[in-house]
Amino acid sequence: MAIIDRGVHKKWQPAFMTPELLQAFEGADREYYAEVKPELDEQQFEYMNQVICQSMKQTSLVAITYFRDQRKYITVGLIQYFNEISKTIKILTPLEKIDSVMLEDILDIKFQDA
């Protein structure tokens, strides 16, 4: 026979937690962990351009660090397509998922050893 405790969530929450207060706490948490996007110089742009071209030519794995929603993310995969009009890169990950990254969001690109 399973014990069903119907009041677990309400039992341990303080009584003063109104929805407005919960939103304020979530906003403070987001602000605390927010990062500032670093500025890249011309040499880094040239290096990233070379890595993108070599990766597409040789179909080699790359690790791309990009900045989105005030956080840094890393994705690893093959650069499948580069769209010059929308300035995006399509990356095929090892899990057969296609990620799309804007060029202006990219912070670093490195060749990944297989």
C-alpha positions in Angstrom: 0.0 0.0 0.0 1.5 3.3 -1.1 1.4 6.3 1.2 0.0 9.3 -0.5 0.9 12.6 1.1 -1.4 15.2 -0.5 0.0 18.2 1.2 3.8 17.9 0.5 4.1 21.0 -1.7 1.9 23.2 0.5 3.2 21.9 3.7 6.7 23.1 3.3 6.1 26.4 1.6 6.1 29.5 3.7 2.8 31.3 4.0 4.2 34.6 2.8 5.2 33.4 -0.7 2.8 35.3 -2.9 3.0 35.0 -6.7 4.6 38.5 -6.9 7.3 37.5 -4.5 8.0 34.3 -6.3 8.5 36.3 -9.6 10.8 38.8 -7.8 12.9 35.9 -6.5 13.1 34.3 -10.0 14.1 37.7 -11.5 16.8 38.2 -8.9 18.2 34.7 -9.6 18.3 35.5 -13.4 20.1 38.8 -12.8 22.6 37.2 -10.4 23.7 34.6 -13.0 23.5 36.9 -16.0 26.8 37.4 -17.9 28.0 40.2 -20.0 28.9 39.4 -23.7 32.6 40.0 -24.3 33.6 42.0 -27.3 35.7 40.2 -30.0 38.5 41.9 -32.0 39.2 41.5 -35.7 41.9 38.8 -35.2 39.4 36.6 -33.5 36.8 37.1 -36.3 39.5 36.1 -38.9 40.5 33.0 -36.9 36.8 31.9 -36.5 36.3 32.5 -40.3 39.2 30.2 -41.1 38.0 27.5 -38.7 34.5 27.6 -40.2 35.9 27.3 -43.8 38.2 24.5 -42.9 35.6 22.7 -40.9 33.1 22.8 -43.8 35.8 21.8 -46.3 37.1 18.8 -44.2 33.9 18.0 -42.4 35.6 18.0 -39.0 34.0 18.4 -35.6 34.0 21.8 -34.0 33.2 23.1 -30.5 31.3 26.4 -30.7 30.9 28.6 -27.7 28.1 31.1 -28.2 26.2 33.7 -26.1 22.4 33.5 -25.8 20.0 34.8 -23.2 22.8 36.3 -21.1 24.6 32.9 -20.8 27.3 31.0 -22.5 26.5 27.7 -24.2 28.8 25.2 -26.0 27.7 22.9 -28.8 29.8 20.3 -30.6 29.1 19.0 -34.1 29.7 19.4 -37.8 29.0 22.6 -39.5 26.4 21.6 -42.0 25.3 24.9 -43.6 26.3 28.6 -43.5 23.5 31.0 -44.5 25.0 34.4 -45.5 21.7 36.2 -45.7 20.4 35.4 -42.2 24.0 35.1 -40.9 23.4 31.7 -39.2 25.3 28.5 -39.0 23.5 25.1 -38.9 25.4 22.5 -36.8 24.7 18.8 -36.8 25.3 17.4 -33.4 26.3 13.8 -32.7 22.7 13.2 -31.5 21.5 14.0 -35.0 20.0 17.3 -33.8 20.4 20.5 -35.8 21.4 23.6 -33.8 21.2 27.1 -35.3 23.6 29.7 -34.1 23.7 33.4 -35.2 27.2 34.6 -36.2 27.0 37.6 -34.0 26.4 35.3 -30.9 29.5 33.2 -31.5 32.4 33.8 -29.0 34.8 31.0 -30.0 35.2 28.1 -32.4 37.7 25.3 -31.9 38.4 22.1 -33.7 37.2 19.1 -31.6 39.3 16.0 -31.4 37.2 12.9 -32.2 
